[in-house]
């Protein structure tokens, strides 16, 4: 493939991923790269310190759940239903156990009316200090405490497997790893 010449578009920029947290912390921010007319700064998501889940659970009965059916009868109910799905994803990703801060409403594609609709049908519960809680989140989703416990179990199993593989069955160095290998 020949690059350049008249009528030929410049190559598409490759995604850029940051190797450290920027001043805004994890989340969407501008990638830092040298200025170039062909490679403008792009937005990307950095999950260097996000400790939530890479997935959430959706029940197959969600579309015909009575609360969802009630939501769909409201003005912009379809939009609010999408905001609810985004709220679940936000909470799972950030390990908030169902809490959605008010500042995150635009991030989950929501407006105040969407939040009011979700509160009206009891899919969200208002928090007295601001924000909302996904109703019965821990009943259907894995909590951050459970996630951390599962990760620690996997870490221990990995350490033990590596120890046995590299040092033999009689070594127990995996039980007391050096400080640099311990979870933060």
SVG drawing of the C-alpha trace seen along z (x, -y; Angstrom):
<svg xmlns="http://www.w3.org/2000/svg" viewBox="-47 -20 60 51">
<polyline fill="none" stroke="black" stroke-width="0.4" points="0.0,0.0 1.4,-3.4 0.9,-6.2 0.6,-9.9 0.0,-11.5 -3.0,-13.5 -6.4,-12.2 -5.0,-9.7 -6.1,-10.1 -3.4,-10.1 -3.3,-6.8 -5.8,-6.5 -4.2,-7.2 -3.7,-4.2 -5.3,-4.2 -3.1,-5.7 -3.2,-4.3 -1.7,-6.2 0.8,-4.4 0.1,-6.4 -2.8,-8.3 -3.2,-11.9 -4.2,-14.7 -7.9,-13.9 -7.4,-10.4 -9.0,-7.4 -11.7,-8.0 -11.9,-9.7 -9.1,-12.2 -6.9,-13.4 -4.1,-11.1 -0.8,-12.8 1.1,-12.5 3.4,-14.7 1.5,-17.3 0.9,-16.3 -1.5,-17.5 -2.4,-13.8 -2.7,-12.6 -4.9,-14.9 -5.3,-14.2 -8.0,-11.6 -10.1,-10.7 -9.7,-7.3 -10.5,-5.6 -7.8,-4.8 -8.6,-2.1 -5.3,-2.0 -6.9,-2.3 -10.4,-1.1 -11.1,1.9 -14.6,2.8 -15.9,5.6 -15.4,6.0 -19.0,7.2 -22.4,6.9 -25.4,9.2 -28.5,8.6 -31.5,10.8 -33.2,12.1 -36.5,10.9 -35.3,7.3 -37.3,6.1 -40.6,7.5 -40.1,6.7 -43.0,4.8 -40.9,1.8 -39.3,1.6 -42.8,1.9 -44.0,-1.0 -40.9,-3.0 -41.5,-2.5 -45.0,-4.1 -43.4,-7.4 -42.3,-10.2 -38.8,-9.4 -39.0,-6.0 -36.9,-4.3 -34.2,-6.8 -34.4,-6.3 -34.2,-2.5 -30.9,-3.0 -29.7,-5.3 -30.6,-2.5 -28.4,0.0 -25.6,-2.6 -26.0,-3.1 -25.5,0.6 -22.4,0.6 -21.0,-2.5 -21.5,-1.0 -20.0,2.3 -17.0,0.7 -16.2,-1.7 -17.1,0.7 -19.6,-1.6 -22.0,1.2 -25.0,-0.5 -24.2,-4.1 -24.4,-6.6 -23.1,-10.1 -25.0,-13.0 -21.9,-14.2 -21.9,-10.9 -25.4,-11.5 -24.1,-13.0 -21.5,-10.2 -24.2,-7.6 -26.0,-9.5 -28.7,-10.7 -30.6,-13.9 -32.4,-14.9 -35.7,-13.8 -34.3,-10.3 -33.2,-10.1 -36.7,-11.3 -38.3,-8.6 -36.1,-5.9 -36.9,-7.0 -40.6,-7.1 -40.6,-3.4 -38.3,-2.5 -35.3,-1.4 -33.2,-4.0 -33.5,-5.2 -32.4,-8.8 -29.5,-9.3 -30.0,-12.0 -26.4,-13.3 -26.9,-13.5 -26.9,-10.8 -28.8,-7.6 -28.6,-3.9 -29.6,-1.2 -32.5,0.5 -31.5,4.0 -28.1,3.8 -26.4,6.3 -29.2,8.8 -28.5,9.1 -24.9,7.9 -21.6,8.9 -20.5,6.5 -17.0,4.9 -16.3,6.9 -17.0,10.2 -15.0,9.1 -12.0,8.2 -12.2,11.6 -12.4,13.5 -9.4,11.5 -7.4,12.3 -8.2,16.0 -7.1,16.0 -3.9,14.1 -3.1,16.7 -3.8,19.6 -1.6,18.0 1.3,17.5 1.0,21.1 0.9,22.4 4.0,20.4 5.8,21.4 5.2,25.1 6.1,24.8 9.4,22.9 10.5,24.1 8.9,27.6 6.2,29.0 8.0,28.5 8.4,24.7 6.0,22.5 7.3,19.1 3.9,18.2 2.5,18.0 4.6,15.0 5.4,13.1 7.8,10.2 6.2,6.8 6.5,5.9 4.2,8.8 1.5,8.1 -1.8,6.6 -2.2,2.9"/>
</svg>
